[in-house]
Amino acid sequence: MFNLPRTILGINNNEDRNLIVTYKNGDFLDLRKDNLKLITLTEFELGKKVKNRDLPVGVYRHRNKYMAAIGKLNENKYLGVYDTPEEAHEVYLKAYNTLKEAFKEWIIDYTTICRVVFF
């Protein structure tokens, strides 16, 4: 598949699909080389504009109630639907703390394994 912005920047269209071409001035018809910017997929995801929200983190409107969800990028876990945003946020915080603790344990186990294998 032919991708003109990638060609202008001198990047092979078939290599490194994690690199994305964005437009500095936001105009996708402006294909000048100085308007094109090469970023990673992660930088692209983090740079998306976030809507102004009046709800806490992890809480979303769902019909006339509030849904709690946790995740990263395109991987989300549904935590349930609640009557108030406070209830939904409380469930989100419990899930967040559980995942944070599990991740810490994984890091400790991984570094121990690395020490045993590599040192």
N, C-alpha and C positions, 0 to 999 in steps of 0.2 A: 504494500500500500504506500502511496506517495504522500508525504507530508511536507508541504512547502516551507513552513517555518523551521523545521528541523534541518531541511536541506540548506536553507539560507545560513544557518549557524554551523553548517559543516558536519552534522551528526548523521550517521547512517541510520536509516529508518528502522532497521531490524535489530539494532544493538541498544542495550540499556533502556528498556521500556519503563524503568522507574524514573527517568528524567522527563520532565514536562516543560514545554515552552509556554511562557506566559507573556503578556503584553504590558509593558510598564505604564503606558497611558490608558490601558483598558480598551483600546480600539483594536479589535481583531482584524480589521482591514488594513491597518498600518503595519506593513511588513518590512519596514526599515530595520537593518541589523541592530542599530542602537536602541530600538524600541523593544526588541526581543530579549527575554531573560530566561535562562535555563535553571530550573529548580527541581528538587526531588519531589516524589509523590507525598512524602511526609510534610515537607514545607508547604506544598499546595494545600493539603488538608488543614494544616494549622492556620493558614492564611485566609481561609474562608471567612467572610463577614458573618458575625454572630448577630442575630436579631436582638433588639432590646427586649429584655425579658423582665417580667415582674414576678416570675416564679423562681424558687430556689433551684440549685444545681440538681440534675437528675429527675426533675419533675416536669411533666408535660400535660397539657390539657387533652382530655379524652372525652369527647361529648360533653356531658355536664359534670364530669368528675375529673380526677387527677391521676395520671399514670406515673409510676416510678419505673425507671430503667437505668441500667448502668452498662458501660461498655467503652470501647475505644474505636475510633474511625468507623468502620462499617460492621463491627461486631458488637451487637447490643443484646443484653439479657433483660427480658421483661420481668418486673418484680411485682406487678399487680396494679389494680385500680382502687383508689381510695376516695373518700368523701371530701377530705380537705388537703390542701397542699402540704400542711405541716405533717400529717400522717404519712403521706407519700415520701416526703423528704427524710423522715425518721427511718423508714425502711431502706431508703437509698444509703443513708449514712451507715446503717448496720452492715449492709452488703459491702460497702466501700471498705470499712474497717476489717471485715472478714477477709476480703481479697488482699488487702494490704498486708495483713499478718501472714497469709498463706504465701504471698510472694516473698516476704522476708525469710520465711523458713526455707523456701526453695533456693534462695541465694546462699544461705548458710550451708545447705546440703551440697550445692553445686561447688562452692569454694572448697569445702572439705574434700570432695571427690577429686577436684583438680590438684589439691595438695598431695593427696595420696598417689595419684597417677603420675603427675608430672614432676614431683620433687623428690 
